[in-house]
Amino acid sequence: MVPNELQTLFWDTNLHDFDPTAYPDYTIFRVLEYGDVAAFDWLGRTFADAEIRRVLRNERRLSPKSATFWALVYGLSTDEVAALQTQQPPVNLA
């Protein structure tokens, strides 16, 4: 269950029915991008570091500022963080 203090991070979610562990990518992204110290403490109690690292490696919606900060905190190189990778433009085959 998400504590009441973190309701503002999940503005589009009914927290009475929400199980954060059922939606780890969504939950971890919201806390990493918008959370404060209390939210980060809760995140660390709710999810293993390995799960948070997995989200950092796959989640492209993090801002560059957040992605860089969390890469340092979790000991990941910027090459490992999805949000810090540049996407190649689509190839025109016509």
GIDA-V146038 format. One record per backbone hydrogen bond with DSSP energy under -0.5 kcal/mol. NH is the residue of the N-H (numbers start at 1). CO is the residue of the C=O. E is the energy in kcal/mol with one decimal. If there is no record, write none. Layout:
nh/co/e
NH/CO/E
NH/CO/E
This chain:
nh/co/e
6/3/-1.9
7/4/-1.7
9/6/-1.7
10/6/-0.6
10/7/-1.3
11/8/-0.6
13/10/-1.8
15/13/-1.0
17/14/-1.2
20/18/-0.6
22/19/-1.6
23/19/-0.6
23/20/-0.8
24/21/-0.5
27/23/-2.4
28/24/-2.9
29/25/-2.3
30/26/-2.2
31/27/-2.0
32/28/-2.8
33/29/-2.6
34/30/-2.5
35/31/-2.0
40/36/-2.5
41/37/-2.3
42/38/-2.1
43/39/-2.5
44/40/-2.3
45/41/-1.4
46/42/-1.6
47/43/-2.8
51/48/-0.5
52/48/-1.9
53/49/-2.7
54/50/-2.0
55/51/-1.9
56/52/-2.3
57/53/-2.0
58/54/-0.9
58/55/-0.8
59/55/-3.2
60/58/-0.6
67/63/-3.0
68/64/-2.4
69/65/-2.1
70/66/-2.8
71/67/-1.9
72/68/-1.8
73/69/-2.2
74/70/-2.6
75/72/-0.9
76/71/-2.9
80/77/-1.7
81/77/-0.5
81/78/-0.7
82/56/-1.4
82/80/-0.6
83/56/-0.5
83/59/-0.7
84/81/-1.6
85/82/-1.6
93/91/-0.8
